[in-house]
């Protein structure tokens, strides 16, 4: 199953609901991938990663692809 959370308006809870859906999915044993494309990186922060840490990002992948 693929679940996408999308809304162009800010402040509607996209990061919160996405992170919670991913956590619950993983908790019940499903293989789960949460991709945080938001420039603020809130979902990345919520799951315990430092968004400011220097590492390759999705933005780097897009830059190399385009």
Backbone as CSV, one residue per row, in Angstrom:
resi,resn,N_x,N_y,N_z,CA_x,CA_y,CA_z,C_x,C_y,C_z
1,UNK,0.834,-1.160,0.000,0.000,0.000,0.000,0.890,1.238,0.000
2,UNK,0.502,2.234,-0.754,1.207,3.514,-0.786,0.256,4.578,-0.251
3,UNK,0.745,5.366,0.694,-0.041,6.461,1.258,0.712,7.750,0.999
4,UNK,0.028,8.739,0.461,0.626,10.047,0.195,-0.173,11.091,0.955
5,UNK,0.528,11.961,1.671,-0.110,13.082,2.348,0.345,14.339,1.644
6,UNK,-0.604,15.059,1.046,-0.258,16.231,0.263,-1.285,17.331,0.472
7,UNK,-0.808,18.517,0.682,-1.648,19.708,0.733,-0.713,20.888,0.540
8,UNK,-1.050,21.792,-0.352,-0.146,22.910,-0.621,-0.166,23.971,0.480
9,UNK,-1.187,23.967,1.306,-1.285,24.943,2.377,-0.385,24.527,3.533
10,UNK,0.277,25.471,4.105,1.121,25.194,5.261,0.320,25.151,6.547
11,UNK,0.866,24.500,7.547,0.269,24.503,8.868,-0.974,23.661,9.040
12,UNK,-1.146,22.648,8.182,-2.344,21.812,8.280,-2.056,20.441,8.891
13,UNK,-0.815,20.203,9.304,-0.482,18.955,9.988,0.047,17.846,9.103
14,UNK,0.563,18.182,7.924,1.073,17.148,7.010,2.221,16.359,7.628
15,UNK,3.185,17.048,8.202,4.340,16.367,8.797,3.920,15.516,9.985
16,UNK,3.054,16.053,10.809,2.604,15.323,11.998,1.862,14.055,11.614
17,UNK,0.897,14.168,10.713,0.112,12.982,10.338,0.977,11.975,9.583
18,UNK,1.867,12.457,8.732,2.745,11.547,7.982,3.646,10.754,8.914
19,UNK,4.241,11.452,9.876,5.137,10.788,10.819,4.383,9.777,11.673
20,UNK,3.211,10.147,12.145,2.426,9.232,12.966,1.930,8.030,12.173
21,UNK,1.507,8.230,10.921,1.102,7.098,10.077,2.272,6.148,9.830
22,UNK,3.453,6.720,9.561,4.635,5.886,9.328,5.017,5.110,10.587
23,UNK,4.967,5.776,11.734,5.319,5.110,12.992,4.359,3.967,13.290
24,UNK,3.080,4.205,13.106,2.091,3.153,13.380,2.239,1.991,12.402
25,UNK,2.507,2.310,11.145,2.701,1.279,10.129,3.897,0.387,10.490
26,UNK,4.995,1.031,10.893,6.186,0.269,11.295,5.921,-0.541,12.560
27,UNK,5.166,0.033,13.472,4.877,-0.636,14.746,4.124,-1.947,14.549
28,UNK,3.246,-1.982,13.544,2.486,-3.218,13.306,3.213,-4.166,12.351
29,UNK,4.461,-3.805,11.982,5.291,-4.740,11.232,5.388,-4.523,9.733
30,UNK,4.817,-3.453,9.220,4.917,-3.173,7.783,6.259,-2.522,7.465
31,UNK,6.806,-2.852,6.298,7.977,-2.131,5.824,7.521,-0.704,5.533
32,UNK,8.243,0.264,6.069,7.785,1.638,6.017,8.909,2.562,5.579
33,UNK,8.591,3.458,4.656,9.534,4.488,4.216,8.839,5.829,4.323
34,UNK,9.416,6.737,5.085,8.908,8.096,5.215,9.884,9.013,4.499
35,UNK,9.424,9.695,3.464,10.271,10.609,2.701,9.832,12.033,3.031
36,UNK,10.732,12.813,3.569,10.441,14.187,3.984,10.971,15.144,2.918
37,UNK,10.074,15.653,2.081,10.469,16.589,1.031,10.265,18.048,1.444
38,UNK,9.807,18.273,2.655,9.576,19.620,3.151,10.916,20.286,3.464
39,UNK,11.073,21.513,3.011,12.331,22.233,3.246,12.616,22.442,4.734
40,UNK,11.576,22.510,5.550,11.771,22.685,6.987,12.240,21.404,7.666
41,UNK,11.983,20.270,7.076,12.468,18.995,7.608,11.831,18.575,8.919
42,UNK,10.581,18.921,9.145,9.941,18.588,10.420,9.799,17.088,10.641
43,UNK,9.405,16.336,9.623,9.270,14.884,9.796,10.619,14.258,10.123
44,UNK,11.667,14.748,9.498,13.020,14.265,9.775,13.356,14.512,11.243
45,UNK,13.025,15.687,11.721,13.280,16.026,13.123,12.438,15.167,14.066
46,UNK,11.174,14.962,13.728,10.265,14.193,14.587,10.757,12.768,14.824
47,UNK,11.373,12.158,13.801,11.816,10.767,13.960,13.217,10.659,14.548
48,UNK,13.821,11.803,14.909,15.064,11.761,15.664,16.333,12.035,14.902
49,UNK,16.243,12.471,13.662,17.437,12.811,12.901,17.669,14.307,12.955
50,UNK,18.923,14.700,12.895,19.273,16.119,12.866,19.254,16.584,11.417
51,UNK,18.274,17.413,11.048,18.134,17.888,9.667,19.304,18.766,9.250
52,UNK,20.045,19.307,10.204,21.183,20.177,9.883,22.484,19.407,9.722
53,UNK,22.466,18.119,10.033,23.663,17.290,9.905,24.052,17.197,8.436
54,UNK,25.325,17.312,8.170,25.814,17.292,6.788,25.816,15.859,6.244
55,UNK,24.883,15.575,5.348,24.819,14.281,4.691,24.046,14.474,3.388
56,UNK,24.050,13.478,2.542,23.314,13.579,1.293,21.822,13.612,1.579
57,UNK,21.107,14.434,0.828,19.682,14.612,1.049,18.913,14.329,-0.234
58,UNK,17.603,14.353,-0.145,16.750,14.208,-1.327,17.020,15.368,-2.284
59,UNK,17.276,16.562,-1.749,17.589,17.713,-2.602,18.854,17.440,-3.412
60,UNK,19.857,16.810,-2.823,21.080,16.452,-3.553,20.769,15.476,-4.678
61,UNK,19.883,14.515,-4.407,19.488,13.553,-5.428,18.804,14.261,-6.600
62,UNK,17.888,15.190,-6.279,17.214,15.939,-7.344,18.199,16.777,-8.162
63,UNK,19.177,17.390,-7.493,20.172,18.201,-8.192,20.989,17.348,-9.160
64,UNK,21.337,16.126,-8.748,22.136,15.240,-9.590,21.310,14.695,-10.750
65,UNK,20.015,14.512,-10.539,19.142,13.933,-11.558,18.765,14.948,-12.626
66,UNK,18.537,16.187,-12.213,18.030,17.210,-13.162,19.144,17.892,-13.917
